[in-house]
Amino acid sequence: MASRKRLTKPVRGRPPTGTALTAADRMRRMRERRKADGLKPVVSWVPHTAPVYSPHRLLEARSLAMHAVIAQKIERDPKLLDVPRNNLKRWITRWEDAAPAWYHEWRGIMDRPWPEIAGIITEPSEQGARLRQSSPFAGVLSAAERKRIYEAFRA
């Protein structure tokens, strides 16, 4: 019969000395060394990320900027108020009897004096943002003016 050798795994790492520290003791010593070096202990992880900006907020800011430029342009040339009024007249032909609520809201706003209208379209509130989403002022700005504002708000 052939002799069989017993196969054993080779021992890896340092040979045991019997004086090894526990994991907790090693951690304690490391913390003491770091504290002695003036390092602060880390007690929680806080990811370092850039602030997240909502694309919706960016669109609202762009719309506000566009309406501010529209207000300046109409202030210089009040005849441009005919553009939103004509838009409203054209829109009502689409709906006939079932016009949306915002249409009637804009009709009431456009009957006011220009300084009030300018204040409403440039109001940085939730109501102003809501009204600007269905603005009848399309066509007041030229393509170049719109392009300039869009480029300024490109993310």
Secondary structure, 3 states (H helix, E strand, C coil): CCCCCCCCCCCCCCCCCCCCCCHHHHHHHHHHHHHHCCCCCCCCCCCCCCCCCCHHHHHHHHHHHHHHHHHHHHHHCHHHHHHHHHHHHHHHHHHCCCCCHHHHHHHHHHCCCHHHHHHHHCCCCHHHHHHHCCCCCCCCCCHHHHHHHHHHCCC
